[in-house]
């Protein structure tokens, strides 16, 4: 039962400009984003990461670069399935303009019906990203053991879709989830259910280090009354 640490990339130049970046080339971290990425190294210190996977987009690769430099032994991979939603004709446009589009309300209130013109649907985004993290989780378990910790650096809508799946929420509810730049969301998958351990955490993460499950509780079961 590995634990996945979903890291949203640090603040980007598109975030500060208020535009929808999508797969636009050349979108990088801004000064604050670079500070956030550098700070991630300390926040993850003491956690025995077994593997790292990242979106191919530059802002994600820049976010994990300081961590990989500090841990040269950490195996890393790139998976296009963890890339940002393909927003099609919406890509690169200011958010205040997009908010006036009829599709905006669909994205907000009925995400499972949203299809971006010239791009993909939010359903497709959910399917590809959930498949990716579950496949990587199984691979990490097979190669590094059931208590392994691994990291995936990706994008806001990707994380929200993965969290919605973990919580058993319909995709139409995923806009109720919020994750800040360079925040960490932790999910532990088990044979029966996922457990959401952290959501959008921007502080210390030492408590996520592997620990022994109480012997009286079967693996994958929730502890009645709460964990100690």
N, C-alpha and C positions, 0 to 999 in steps of 0.2 A: 504494500500500500504506500507507494511513494507520495511525496508531497510536492506539488507544483507551485512554484512562485511565479506568478504572472506579473511582469514589470511593464508598466506603460512607459514609453520613451519619455525623456525629459522634454521640457518646454521647447518648442521649435519656433523658427522664424514665421511659420504659417500661423501658429497659435497666437503670437503677438500681433500679427497683421490682421487677424480675424478672417482668414480665408480657409476654405476647405482644401487641404493639401492632397488627400488621396494618394495617388501614385505619381504625383508631380516630381520630376527629377530635381535634384539639387536642394531640396528642403532639408535644412540642417538644424542642429540645436542652436538656440541663441545663448547669450552669456549665462543666463539663469539656468538653462538646460544643461550646459556644460558643468556648472557647479553642482547641479543635482546628480549628474552622472558620476562625478568625482565622489560625492558624498555617499553614493550607493555602495561603494567599496567598504566603507566603515560600517554601514548599516548591516551588511551581510557578513561582516567578520565573525568568525566563530561558527558559521554554518557550513557544514561539509557538503558543498555542492558537488554532485556527481556529473552533471552535464548541463550545457547551456544551448539553447536554440534561439534564433532570432529571425525576425522578419528581414527580408532583403533590403528594405528601405533604409536610406542613409541615417535618418534620425534614430532608428533603433540600433543600428550598428555602432553609431557614436555613443549611444547610452551604455552599451556593454563593453566598449573598448577599454575604459579604465579598469573594469573588473577583470577582464581577460589579461590585461597587462600585469595586474597584481597577482593573478593566479595562472601562470603559464602552463600548469599541469591540467587545467580544466579543459576538457574536450568541448568543442563548440561546433554547431552546425547552423546552416541557413535553410529555412523552409518557406517557400513562397506561399504556402497555404496560410501562414501567419501574417501575411501582408495585409495592408489596409483594405477596407472595402473599395471596390472599383466603382467610383461614383460617376463615371462616364462624363456626361456634359456638365455635371455640377462641379467637376474638378477645377480648382483654382479660382472659383468665384467667391466673392465676399459673403459671409454668413448672413449679414443684414439684408442682402438681396435675396438669398435663397429662402429666407424666412417669409418672403412674400409669395413664393411659388405655391400652387395648390398641392403639390406633392409633399411639401413640408408638413402639413397637417397629417398626412398619411404616415409619414415617417415617425411623427410624434405619437399618434394615437392608434395606429394599425400597422405596426412595423412589418408584420408578416405579409402584408399586401404591397409593400413598397418595392418598386423596381426602378432603379435609376436609369434614365434615358441614355443609351449608349454604354451602360455599365452592367452591374449585376444586381440581383435582388438581395435584400437583407436575409431572406431564407437561405440563399446560396452561401452568403457570408457565414451564417451560423453553421451550416452543414460542414463546410470545408474546414473551419477553424476548430469546431468540436471534434471532428474526425482526427485532425492533426494532433491535438493535445492528448487525446485518448490513445492514439497509436504511439506517440512518444512516451507516454506514461508507462504503457505496457513494455516498451523496449527498455526503458530505464530500469523497471522492476526486474526484467530478465537478466540484465547485464550488471546491475549494481545492488540488487536486493530490494526487499519490500520496504525498508525504512529509508530509502534514498531520498535526497532532496535534489530537485532540478529546477532550472529557471528557463522561462521563455519570455523574451522581450518583444512586445508587439504594440498594438494600438488600442485606443479607447473603445471603439465600437466592437472590436474583436473581443476584448476582455469582457465587456458587458454581455455579449452573446454567450461566451463560455460560462460566465457566472449564472446567467439565466438558465442555461441547461443544467448546471450543477444543482441549482435550487429547485428544479422542476417547474420553472416559470414558463408560461407561454411567451413566445418571442414578442408579442404585443406589449408585454410588461417591461421589456429590457431598458426602456428609457427611464425607468425609476431608479436605475443603478448609475452611480457616478464614481468615476475613478480619476484622480488628479494626475498630472504629469509626474513621472518617476515614482508613482505609488506602487506598492506591492500588494497583490491579492493572492492569497494562499488557498489552494484547494487540495484536499487529500481524497483520491479516488479509492474506493474499496469494491469488493465484488458485489455489494448490495446497494450502496449509495455513495455519492460524494459528500464530503464535509467541507463547508466553507469556513476556513479558519481565520482569515483576514480579508477585509475588503477595503481597498484603497488606502492602505496603511502608509503613512509618510514618516513614521518614527522608527524606533528600534525594533529588531526582529529576533532577538536572541531566544525568545520563548518558542520559536519554531524549530529549534534543534530537536533531532529525534529523541524520543523518550519511550520508556517501556509502557505498553498498554496494560492497564490493570488486569491481572491474571484472571479475575472472575468474570471479565467481560469478553465475549467472543469477538474476534477480529472483525471489524466492519460494523459492529453494533454501537449505538450511541450509549453513553453512560447515563443511566437514569438518575436524575437529580443534579447532573452536571459533573464535569471533570474536576479533579483536585489540582 
